[in-house]
Amino acid sequence: MLFNSSVNMLTFLVGVLFICWSFGEVFSESPCSRAESLVCGEDWITYINECYANKAKKKIKWNGPCPPTKCRCNRLMIDVCGSNGMEYSNPCVARCHGVTQFTMGKCDNAERQ
């Protein structure tokens, strides 16, 4: 018999619960959905969705993936307004920031990237 008494079994279960609780598996916040809605965190890491960024305690810079680390664009100034309301110096820079939809010209009251 694995447990000689109900006290030993209770002690075992309390130990297991403590270990699980220590690792945040039992009493943690609800788990994040695996639904993909990429966001770029303030740490320039792309998170699968807002929940994962929040669990990492990171603010979201914008919706969409972070730009690749080796993105090269020319310096032509052809202002575009991204669908996220941010202004970029040209379409290449917008794409490097994960913005695939934009309009030509400056944004009204936008931050510049």
DSSP file (Angstrom, degrees, kcal/mol; ACC not computed):
  #  RESIDUE AA STRUCTURE BP1 BP2  ACC     N-H-->O    O-->H-N    N-H-->O    O-->H-N    TCO  KAPPA ALPHA  PHI   PSI    X-CA   Y-CA   Z-CA
    1    1 A M              0   0    0      0, 0.0     3,-0.1     0, 0.0     0, 0.0   0.000 360.0 360.0 360.0 132.9    0.0    0.0    0.0
    2    2 A L        +     0   0    0      1,-0.2     2,-0.5     2,-0.1     0, 0.0   0.904 360.0  37.1 -69.5 -42.6    1.4    3.4   -1.0
    3    3 A F        -     0   0    0      1,-0.1    -1,-0.2     6,-0.0     3,-0.1  -0.950  63.0-162.6-116.3 128.9   -0.2    5.3    1.9
    4    4 A N  S    S+     0   0    0     -2,-0.5     2,-0.3     1,-0.1    -1,-0.1   0.734  75.5   8.1 -80.0 -23.1   -0.4    3.8    5.4
    5    5 A S  S  > S-     0   0    0      1,-0.1     4,-1.8     0, 0.0     5,-0.1  -0.964  74.5-106.9-151.4 166.9   -3.0    6.2    6.6
    6    6 A S  H  > S+     0   0    0     -2,-0.3     4,-2.4     1,-0.2     5,-0.1   0.785 118.0  60.8 -67.8 -25.6   -5.2    9.0    5.5
    7    7 A V  H  > S+     0   0    0      2,-0.2     4,-2.7     1,-0.2    -1,-0.2   0.922 104.4  48.1 -66.1 -44.4   -2.9   11.5    7.3
    8    8 A N  H  > S+     0   0    0      2,-0.2     4,-2.3     1,-0.2    -2,-0.2   0.905 112.8  48.5 -62.5 -40.5    0.0   10.4    5.0
    9    9 A M  H  X S+     0   0    0     -4,-1.8     4,-2.6     2,-0.2    -2,-0.2   0.912 111.7  49.1 -65.7 -41.7   -2.3   10.8    2.0
   10   10 A L  H  X S+     0   0    0     -4,-2.4     4,-2.6     2,-0.2     5,-0.2   0.916 111.0  50.1 -62.9 -43.8   -3.4   14.2    3.1
   11   11 A T  H  X S+     0   0    0     -4,-2.7     4,-2.1     1,-0.2    -2,-0.2   0.910 111.3  49.6 -60.3 -42.8    0.2   15.3    3.7
   12   12 A F  H  X S+     0   0    0     -4,-2.3     4,-2.4     2,-0.2    -2,-0.2   0.937 111.7  47.4 -61.4 -48.2    1.1   14.1    0.2
   13   13 A L  H  X S+     0   0    0     -4,-2.6     4,-2.7     1,-0.2    -2,-0.2   0.888 110.7  51.5 -63.8 -39.8   -1.8   15.9   -1.4
   14   14 A V  H  X S+     0   0    0     -4,-2.6     4,-2.4     2,-0.2    -1,-0.2   0.910 110.3  50.3 -62.7 -41.1   -1.0   19.2    0.5
   15   15 A G  H  X S+     0   0    0     -4,-2.1     4,-2.3    -5,-0.2    -2,-0.2   0.916 111.0  47.9 -62.3 -43.7    2.6   18.9   -0.8
   16   16 A V  H  X S+     0   0    0     -4,-2.4     4,-2.7     1,-0.2     5,-0.2   0.928 112.2  49.4 -63.5 -45.1    1.5   18.4   -4.4
   17   17 A L  H  X S+     0   0    0     -4,-2.7     4,-2.9     1,-0.2    -2,-0.2   0.900 110.5  50.9 -61.3 -40.2   -0.9   21.3   -4.2
   18   18 A F  H  X S+     0   0    0     -4,-2.4     4,-2.6     2,-0.2    -1,-0.2   0.924 111.0  48.0 -63.0 -44.3    1.8   23.5   -2.7
   19   19 A I  H  X S+     0   0    0     -4,-2.3     4,-1.5     2,-0.2    -2,-0.2   0.934 114.2  46.4 -62.6 -45.5    4.2   22.6   -5.5
   20   20 A C  H  <>S+     0   0    0     -4,-2.7     5,-2.5     1,-0.2     6,-0.5   0.919 113.0  49.6 -62.6 -42.7    1.6   23.2   -8.1
   21   21 A W  H ><5S+     0   0    0     -4,-2.9     3,-1.4     1,-0.2    -1,-0.2   0.893 106.3  56.8 -63.3 -39.2    0.7   26.5   -6.5
   22   22 A S  H 3<5S+     0   0    0     -4,-2.6    -1,-0.2     1,-0.3    -2,-0.2   0.854 110.1  44.5 -60.3 -35.5    4.3   27.5   -6.4
   23   23 A F  T 3<5S-     0   0    0     -4,-1.5    -1,-0.3    -3,-0.2    -2,-0.2   0.387 115.2-117.5 -91.3   3.7    4.6   27.1  -10.1
   24   24 A G  T < 5S+     0   0    0     -3,-1.4     4,-0.3    -4,-0.3    -3,-0.2   0.713  78.1 123.4  73.6  21.0    1.3   28.9  -10.7
   25   25 A E  S   <S+     0   0    0     -5,-2.5    -4,-0.2    -6,-0.2    -5,-0.1   0.788  76.7  29.3 -86.3 -27.6   -0.4   25.9  -12.2
   26   26 A V  S    S+     0   0    0     -6,-0.5    -5,-0.1    -9,-0.2    -1,-0.1   0.890 129.5  27.4 -99.8 -49.0   -3.4   25.6   -9.9
   27   27 A F  S    S+     0   0    0     -7,-0.1    -2,-0.1    -6,-0.1    -1,-0.1   0.125  91.1 119.3-106.5  21.0   -4.3   29.1   -8.6
   28   28 A S  S    S-     0   0    0     -4,-0.3    -3,-0.0     1,-0.2    -4,-0.0  -0.229  74.2 -79.4 -79.1 172.1   -3.0   31.3  -11.4
   29   29 A E  S    S-     0   0    0      1,-0.2    -1,-0.2    -2,-0.0     3,-0.1  -0.147  70.2 -70.3 -60.3 166.7   -5.0   33.7  -13.5
   30   30 A S        -     0   0    0      1,-0.1    -1,-0.2    -3,-0.1    -3,-0.0  -0.327  62.7-100.7 -61.9 145.6   -7.0   32.1  -16.3
   31   31 A P        -     0   0    0      0, 0.0     2,-0.2     0, 0.0    -1,-0.1  -0.269  38.3-103.6 -68.3 154.0   -4.8   30.8  -19.1
   32   32 A C        -     0   0    0      1,-0.1     2,-0.1    -3,-0.1    18,-0.0  -0.471  34.5-110.5 -75.8 147.3   -4.3   32.8  -22.3
   33   33 A S        -     0   0    0     -2,-0.2    19,-0.2     1,-0.1    -1,-0.1  -0.429  14.3-135.7 -69.9 151.2   -6.1   31.8  -25.4
   34   34 A R        +     0   0    0     -2,-0.1     2,-0.2     2,-0.1    -1,-0.1   0.351  63.2 129.6 -89.8   5.7   -4.0   30.4  -28.2
   35   35 A A        -     0   0    0      1,-0.1     2,-0.6     2,-0.1    -2,-0.1  -0.423  62.7-123.5 -62.9 129.8   -5.9   32.5  -30.7
   36   36 A E        +     0   0    0     -2,-0.2    13,-0.2     1,-0.1    -1,-0.1  -0.673  52.8 143.0 -86.6 119.1   -3.3   34.4  -32.8
   37   37 A S        -     0   0    0     11,-3.0    13,-0.2    -2,-0.6    27,-0.2  -0.586  45.2-142.4-147.4  75.3   -3.7   38.2  -32.8
   38   38 A L        -     0   0    0     11,-0.1    26,-2.8    25,-0.1     2,-0.3  -0.026  22.2-178.2 -53.9 139.1    0.0   39.3  -32.8
   39   39 A V  E     -AB  47  63A   0      8,-2.0     8,-2.9    24,-0.3     2,-0.6  -0.975  24.6-128.7-134.6 150.0    1.0   42.3  -30.9
   40   40 A C  E     -AB  46  62A   0     22,-2.7    21,-2.9    -2,-0.3    22,-1.1  -0.887  27.2-145.9-100.7 121.6    4.4   44.0  -30.5
   41   41 A G  E >   - B   0  60A   0      4,-2.5     3,-2.3    -2,-0.6    19,-0.2  -0.359  28.1-105.1 -82.8 164.5    5.4   44.6  -26.9
   42   42 A E  T 3  S+     0   0    0     17,-2.5    18,-0.1     1,-0.3    -1,-0.1   0.692 122.3  61.6 -61.0 -18.0    7.4   47.5  -25.5
   43   43 A D  T 3  S-     0   0    0     16,-0.3    -1,-0.3     2,-0.2     3,-0.1   0.295 118.9-112.4 -90.4   9.2   10.4   45.1  -25.3
   44   44 A W  S <  S+     0   0    0     -3,-2.3     2,-0.4     1,-0.3    -2,-0.1   0.767  75.9 132.3  63.6  29.5   10.2   44.6  -29.1
   45   45 A I        -     0   0    0     -4,-0.1    -4,-2.5    20,-0.0     2,-0.5  -0.927  58.1-127.5-108.0 135.4    9.1   41.0  -28.8
   46   46 A T  E     -A   40   0A   0     -2,-0.4     2,-0.3    -6,-0.2    -6,-0.2  -0.729  25.8-160.2 -83.5 123.3    6.1   39.8  -30.8
   47   47 A Y  E     -A   39   0A   0     -8,-2.9    -8,-2.0    -2,-0.5    17,-0.1  -0.774  26.0-122.9-103.4 149.8    3.5   38.1  -28.6
   48   48 A I  S    S-     0   0    0     -2,-0.3   -11,-3.0   -10,-0.2     2,-0.3   0.825  88.9 -19.9 -62.8 -32.0    0.9   35.7  -29.8
   49   49 A N  S  > S-     0   0    0    -13,-0.2     4,-1.5   -11,-0.1     3,-0.5  -0.963  77.0 -84.8-163.4 176.9   -1.8   38.0  -28.4
   50   50 A E  H  > S+     0   0    0     -2,-0.3     4,-2.6   -13,-0.2     5,-0.2   0.828 119.3  61.4 -60.8 -35.0   -2.5   40.7  -25.9
   51   51 A C  H  > S+     0   0    0      1,-0.2     4,-2.5     2,-0.2    -1,-0.2   0.915 103.8  48.4 -59.8 -45.0   -2.9   38.2  -23.0
   52   52 A Y  H  > S+     0   0    0     -3,-0.5     4,-1.4     2,-0.2    -1,-0.2   0.877 111.3  50.5 -66.0 -36.9    0.6   36.9  -23.3
   53   53 A A  H  <>S+     0   0    0     -4,-1.5     5,-2.5     2,-0.2    -2,-0.2   0.916 111.1  49.1 -64.8 -42.5    2.1   40.4  -23.4
   54   54 A N  H ><5S+     0   0    0     -4,-2.6     3,-1.6     1,-0.2    -2,-0.2   0.898 108.1  52.9 -64.1 -40.4    0.1   41.3  -20.3
   55   55 A K  H 3<5S+     0   0    0     -4,-2.5    -1,-0.2     1,-0.3    -2,-0.2   0.823 107.9  51.6 -64.2 -29.6    1.3   38.1  -18.5
   56   56 A A  T 3<5S-     0   0    0     -4,-1.4    -1,-0.3    -5,-0.2    -2,-0.2   0.437 116.3-121.7 -82.9   0.6    4.9   39.2  -19.4
   57   57 A K  T < 5 +     0   0    0     -3,-1.6     2,-0.4     1,-0.2    -3,-0.2   0.883  65.5 140.0  59.5  42.0    4.0   42.6  -17.8
   58   58 A K      < -     0   0    0     -5,-2.5    -1,-0.2    -6,-0.1    -2,-0.1  -0.939  51.3-128.0-117.1 137.8    4.8   44.4  -21.1
   59   59 A K        -     0   0    0     -2,-0.4   -17,-2.5    -3,-0.1     2,-0.5  -0.471  31.2-112.0 -75.3 155.0    2.8   47.3  -22.6
   60   60 A I  E     -B   41   0A   0    -19,-0.2   -19,-0.3     1,-0.2     3,-0.1  -0.796  22.5-168.7 -94.6 125.3    1.8   46.9  -26.2
   61   61 A K  E    S-     0   0A   0    -21,-2.9     2,-0.3    -2,-0.5    -1,-0.2   0.912  70.4 -31.2 -75.2 -44.1    3.5   49.2  -28.7
   62   62 A W  E     -B   40   0A   0    -22,-1.1   -22,-2.7     2,-0.2    -1,-0.3  -0.978  67.3 -88.0-165.6 163.0    1.0   48.3  -31.5
   63   63 A N  E    S+B   39   0A   0     -2,-0.3   -24,-0.3   -24,-0.2   -25,-0.1  -0.631  91.6  44.3 -77.3 137.4   -1.1   45.6  -32.9
   64   64 A G  S    S-     0   0    0    -26,-2.8    -2,-0.2    -2,-0.3   -17,-0.2  -0.374 100.2 -47.5 110.4 166.7    0.8   43.4  -35.3
   65   65 A P        -     0   0    0      0, 0.0   -25,-0.2     0, 0.0   -19,-0.0  -0.249  59.6-103.0 -70.2 157.2    4.2   41.8  -35.2
   66   66 A C        -     0   0    0    -27,-0.3    32,-0.1     1,-0.1    31,-0.1  -0.425  49.5 -91.4 -71.3 154.8    7.4   43.7  -34.2
   67   67 A P        -     0   0    0      0, 0.0    30,-0.2     0, 0.0    -1,-0.1  -0.318  47.1 -96.2 -66.6 151.4    9.6   44.7  -37.1
   68   68 A P    >   -     0   0    0      0, 0.0     3,-0.7     0, 0.0    30,-0.0  -0.332  30.9-122.0 -62.4 151.8   12.3   42.3  -38.1
   69   69 A T  T 3  S+     0   0    0      1,-0.3     2,-0.2    -3,-0.1    27,-0.0   0.744 107.4  47.4 -71.1 -21.8   15.7   43.2  -36.6
   70   70 A K  T 3  S+     0   0    0      2,-0.1     2,-0.6     0, 0.0    -1,-0.3  -0.431  74.1 146.4-118.0  58.7   17.3   43.5  -40.0
   71   71 A C    <   -     0   0    0     -3,-0.7     2,-0.5    -2,-0.2    25,-0.0  -0.834  27.5-165.7 -96.6 125.0   14.9   45.6  -41.9
   72   72 A R        +     0   0    0     -2,-0.6     2,-0.3    20,-0.0    -2,-0.1  -0.946  12.3 169.3-117.1 125.4   16.5   48.0  -44.4
   73   73 A C        -     0   0    0     -2,-0.5     2,-0.0    20,-0.0    -2,-0.0  -0.922  33.7-110.8-129.3 154.9   14.7   50.8  -46.0
   74   74 A N        -     0   0    0     -2,-0.3    19,-0.1     1,-0.1    18,-0.0  -0.270  29.0-117.7 -75.5 173.3   15.7   53.8  -48.1
   75   75 A R        +     0   0    0      2,-0.1     2,-0.1    -2,-0.0    -1,-0.1   0.190  63.1 137.0-101.4  16.6   15.5   57.3  -46.6
   76   76 A L        -     0   0    0      1,-0.1     2,-1.1     2,-0.1    -2,-0.0  -0.429  54.0-133.0 -62.6 134.6   13.0   58.7  -49.1
   77   77 A M        +     0   0    0     -2,-0.1     2,-0.4    13,-0.1    13,-0.2  -0.768  47.4 146.6 -95.3  94.9   10.5   60.7  -47.2
   78   78 A I        -     0   0    0     11,-2.5    10,-0.1    -2,-1.1    -2,-0.1  -0.785  43.9-140.4-125.6  83.1    7.1   59.6  -48.6
   79   79 A D        -     0   0    0     -2,-0.4    26,-3.2    11,-0.1     2,-0.3  -0.098  24.0-178.6 -53.1 137.2    4.9   60.0  -45.6
   80   80 A V  E     -CD  88 104B   0      8,-2.2     8,-2.6    24,-0.3     2,-0.6  -0.976  22.8-136.9-133.8 150.6    2.3   57.3  -45.0
   81   81 A C  E     -CD  87 103B   0     22,-3.2    22,-2.4    -2,-0.3     6,-0.2  -0.938  25.1-139.4-109.0 116.8   -0.4   56.9  -42.3
   82   82 A G  E >   - D   0 102B   0      4,-3.1     3,-2.4    -2,-0.6    20,-0.3  -0.312  22.6-112.8 -74.1 157.3   -0.6   53.3  -41.0
   83   83 A S  T 3  S+     0   0    0     18,-2.5    -1,-0.1     1,-0.3    19,-0.1   0.645 118.2  63.7 -62.7 -13.6   -3.9   51.6  -40.2
   84   84 A N  T 3  S-     0   0    0     17,-0.2    -1,-0.3     2,-0.2     3,-0.1   0.376 120.5-108.2 -89.7   2.5   -2.7   51.8  -36.5
   85   85 A G  S <  S+     0   0    0     -3,-2.4    26,-0.3     1,-0.3     2,-0.3   0.490  79.9 127.0  84.6   3.0   -2.8   55.6  -36.6
   86   86 A M        -     0   0    0     24,-0.2    -4,-3.1    26,-0.0     2,-0.4  -0.691  55.9-130.6 -94.0 148.3    1.0   55.9  -36.6
   87   87 A E  E     -Ce  81 112B   0     24,-3.0    26,-2.9    -2,-0.3     2,-0.3  -0.824  22.4-168.6-101.3 136.9    2.9   57.9  -39.2
   88   88 A Y  E     -C   80   0B   0     -8,-2.6    -8,-2.2    -2,-0.4     4,-0.0  -0.896  30.2-124.9-124.8 152.9    5.9   56.5  -41.0
   89   89 A S  S    S-     0   0    0     -2,-0.3   -11,-2.5   -10,-0.2    -1,-0.1   0.740  90.1 -11.9 -72.0 -22.4    8.5   58.1  -43.3
   90   90 A N  S  > S-     0   0    0    -13,-0.2     4,-1.8   -10,-0.1     3,-0.3  -0.972  76.4 -92.5-165.4 168.4    7.7   55.7  -46.1
   91   91 A P  H  > S+     0   0    0      0, 0.0     4,-2.5     0, 0.0     5,-0.2   0.841 119.9  57.3 -58.4 -35.0    5.9   52.4  -46.9
   92   92 A C  H  > S+     0   0    0      1,-0.2     4,-2.2     2,-0.2     5,-0.2   0.926 106.6  48.2 -62.4 -44.8    9.0   50.3  -46.3
   93   93 A V  H  > S+     0   0    0     -3,-0.3     4,-1.1     2,-0.2    -1,-0.2   0.890 110.3  52.8 -63.7 -38.7    9.3   51.6  -42.7
   94   94 A A  H ><>S+     0   0    0     -4,-1.8     5,-2.4     1,-0.2     3,-0.7   0.940 109.7  47.8 -60.8 -47.0    5.6   51.0  -42.2
   95   95 A R  H ><5S+     0   0    0     -4,-2.5     3,-2.0     1,-0.2    -2,-0.2   0.878 106.1  58.1 -62.6 -37.0    6.0   47.4  -43.3
   96   96 A C  H 3<5S+     0   0    0     -4,-2.2    -1,-0.2     1,-0.3    -2,-0.2   0.764 104.6  52.5 -63.8 -24.2    9.1   47.0  -41.1
   97   97 A H  T <<5S-     0   0    0     -4,-1.1    -1,-0.3    -3,-0.7    -2,-0.2   0.257 126.7-102.2 -94.0  11.2    6.8   47.9  -38.1
   98   98 A G  T < 5S+     0   0    0     -3,-2.0     2,-0.7     1,-0.3    -3,-0.2   0.572  78.3 136.8  84.3   8.6    4.3   45.3  -39.1
   99   99 A V      < +     0   0    0     -5,-2.4    -1,-0.3    -6,-0.2    -2,-0.2  -0.809  20.1 168.2 -93.6 117.7    1.8   47.7  -40.7
  100  100 A T        +     0   0    0     -2,-0.7     2,-0.5     1,-0.1    -1,-0.2   0.604  63.3  59.3-103.7 -15.3    0.5   46.3  -44.0
  101  101 A Q        +     0   0    0     -7,-0.1   -18,-2.5     2,-0.0     2,-0.3  -0.967  65.3 139.8-118.1 128.4   -2.3   48.7  -44.6
  102  102 A F  E     -D   82   0B   0     -2,-0.5     2,-0.3   -20,-0.3   -20,-0.2  -0.977  38.9-129.6-156.8 163.6   -1.6   52.4  -44.9
  103  103 A T  E     -D   81   0B   0    -22,-2.4   -22,-3.2    -2,-0.3     2,-0.1  -0.898  35.3-101.9-118.1 151.5   -2.7   55.5  -46.8
  104  104 A M  E    S+D   80   0B   0     -2,-0.3   -24,-0.3   -24,-0.2     2,-0.1  -0.458  83.9  34.2 -70.9 141.5   -0.4   58.0  -48.5
  105  105 A G  S    S-     0   0    0    -26,-3.2    -2,-0.2    -2,-0.1     2,-0.1  -0.359  96.6 -44.5 105.1 174.4    0.2   61.2  -46.6
  106  106 A K        -     0   0    0     -2,-0.1     2,-0.2   -26,-0.1   -25,-0.2  -0.388  52.2-120.7 -79.1 155.0    0.4   62.3  -43.0
  107  107 A C    >   -     0   0    0    -27,-0.2     2,-0.6    -2,-0.1     3,-0.5  -0.583  28.6-108.0 -86.7 155.6   -1.9   61.2  -40.2
  108  108 A D  T 3  S-     0   0    0      1,-0.2    -1,-0.0    -2,-0.2     0, 0.0  -0.785  96.7 -13.2 -82.4 123.3   -3.9   63.6  -38.2
  109  109 A N  T 3  S+     0   0    0     -2,-0.6     2,-0.3     1,-0.2    -1,-0.2   0.911 100.1 151.4  54.2  52.2   -2.5   63.9  -34.6
  110  110 A A    <   -     0   0    0     -3,-0.5     2,-0.2   -24,-0.0    -1,-0.2  -0.782  49.3-114.5-114.1 156.3   -0.2   60.8  -34.9
  111  111 A E        -     0   0    0    -26,-0.3   -24,-3.0    -2,-0.3     2,-0.4  -0.602  35.2-126.3 -78.8 149.1    3.1   59.7  -33.4
  112  112 A R  B      e   87   0B   0     -2,-0.2   -24,-0.2   -26,-0.2   -26,-0.0  -0.838 360.0 360.0-102.7 136.8    5.9   59.4  -35.9
  113  113 A Q              0   0    0    -26,-2.9   -25,-0.2    -2,-0.4    -1,-0.1   0.366 360.0 360.0-105.3 360.0    8.0   56.3  -36.2
